[in-house]
């Protein structure tokens, strides 16, 4: 994919043909999108939603699924924080605890031990890396014009 991501160079036409097989497999996958589908309208809508106070945390999984086609219902692999659970379930669990804290319903620190906080931080780090890899794989391809 690296060769495809570089700006087009006519001297490398044979290399492009070689690497186009990989791209064709990606095109056939249900997640492939070209930059033309990632229109300014979608970006503008996203910007307006995030910067206005209308964006809520419960909308993050929906945004990941619908805008970026990220599988939020996949299970977390073994060996990772919160392994075996669905990504959406862990995200909802964290959001619920955050809401309880912000509304004063979870005032006893023993109800949220530091080991849980550490587990959730590891989960968010893993999720951020997974989302980053997904976006790079499916959205950041320089197209020949």
BELLIN-V584573 format. One record per residue. N is the residue number from 1. RES is the residue in three letters. PHI is phi as a letter, one per 20 degrees, with the letter a starting at -180 (999 if undefined). Layout:
n->N res->RES phi->PHI
n->N res->RES phi->PHI
//
This chain:
n->1 res->UNK phi->999
n->2 res->UNK phi->g
n->3 res->UNK phi->f
n->4 res->UNK phi->f
n->5 res->UNK phi->f
n->6 res->UNK phi->f
n->7 res->UNK phi->g
n->8 res->UNK phi->f
n->9 res->UNK phi->c
n->10 res->UNK phi->g
n->11 res->UNK phi->f
n->12 res->UNK phi->d
n->13 res->UNK phi->g
n->14 res->UNK phi->f
n->15 res->UNK phi->f
n->16 res->UNK phi->f
n->17 res->UNK phi->f
n->18 res->UNK phi->f
n->19 res->UNK phi->e
n->20 res->UNK phi->f
n->21 res->UNK phi->f
n->22 res->UNK phi->f
n->23 res->UNK phi->f
n->24 res->UNK phi->f
n->25 res->UNK phi->f
n->26 res->UNK phi->f
n->27 res->UNK phi->f
n->28 res->UNK phi->f
n->29 res->UNK phi->f
n->30 res->UNK phi->f
n->31 res->UNK phi->d
n->32 res->UNK phi->f
n->33 res->UNK phi->c
n->34 res->UNK phi->e
n->35 res->UNK phi->f
n->36 res->UNK phi->f
n->37 res->UNK phi->f
n->38 res->UNK phi->e
n->39 res->UNK phi->f
n->40 res->UNK phi->f
n->41 res->UNK phi->f
n->42 res->UNK phi->f
n->43 res->UNK phi->f
n->44 res->UNK phi->f
n->45 res->UNK phi->f
n->46 res->UNK phi->f
n->47 res->UNK phi->f
n->48 res->UNK phi->f
n->49 res->UNK phi->f
n->50 res->UNK phi->f
n->51 res->UNK phi->e
n->52 res->UNK phi->e
n->53 res->UNK phi->e
n->54 res->UNK phi->e
n->55 res->UNK phi->e
n->56 res->UNK phi->d
n->57 res->UNK phi->f
n->58 res->UNK phi->f
n->59 res->UNK phi->e
n->60 res->UNK phi->g
n->61 res->UNK phi->g
n->62 res->UNK phi->f
n->63 res->UNK phi->f
n->64 res->UNK phi->f
n->65 res->UNK phi->f
n->66 res->UNK phi->e
n->67 res->UNK phi->e
n->68 res->UNK phi->d
n->69 res->UNK phi->l
n->70 res->UNK phi->e
n->71 res->UNK phi->f
n->72 res->UNK phi->f
n->73 res->UNK phi->e
n->74 res->UNK phi->f
n->75 res->UNK phi->e
n->76 res->UNK phi->f
n->77 res->UNK phi->f
n->78 res->UNK phi->f
n->79 res->UNK phi->n
n->80 res->UNK phi->d
n->81 res->UNK phi->f
n->82 res->UNK phi->m
n->83 res->UNK phi->g
n->84 res->UNK phi->n
n->85 res->UNK phi->e
n->86 res->UNK phi->f
n->87 res->UNK phi->g
n->88 res->UNK phi->f
n->89 res->UNK phi->f
n->90 res->UNK phi->f
n->91 res->UNK phi->g
n->92 res->UNK phi->f
n->93 res->UNK phi->f
n->94 res->UNK phi->f
n->95 res->UNK phi->f
n->96 res->UNK phi->f
n->97 res->UNK phi->f
n->98 res->UNK phi->f
n->99 res->UNK phi->f
n->100 res->UNK phi->f
n->101 res->UNK phi->f
n->102 res->UNK phi->f
n->103 res->UNK phi->e
n->104 res->UNK phi->m
n->105 res->UNK phi->e
n->106 res->UNK phi->c
n->107 res->UNK phi->e
n->108 res->UNK phi->e
n->109 res->UNK phi->f
n->110 res->UNK phi->f
n->111 res->UNK phi->f
n->112 res->UNK phi->c
n->113 res->UNK phi->f
n->114 res->UNK phi->g
n->115 res->UNK phi->f
n->116 res->UNK phi->f
n->117 res->UNK phi->f
n->118 res->UNK phi->f
n->119 res->UNK phi->f
n->120 res->UNK phi->f
n->121 res->UNK phi->f
n->122 res->UNK phi->f
n->123 res->UNK phi->f
n->124 res->UNK phi->f
n->125 res->UNK phi->f
n->126 res->UNK phi->f
n->127 res->UNK phi->f
n->128 res->UNK phi->f
n->129 res->UNK phi->f
n->130 res->UNK phi->f
n->131 res->UNK phi->f
n->132 res->UNK phi->g
n->133 res->UNK phi->f
n->134 res->UNK phi->f
n->135 res->UNK phi->f
n->136 res->UNK phi->f
n->137 res->UNK phi->f
n->138 res->UNK phi->d
n->139 res->UNK phi->d
n->140 res->UNK phi->d
n->141 res->UNK phi->c
n->142 res->UNK phi->f
n->143 res->UNK phi->e
n->144 res->UNK phi->f
n->145 res->UNK phi->d
//
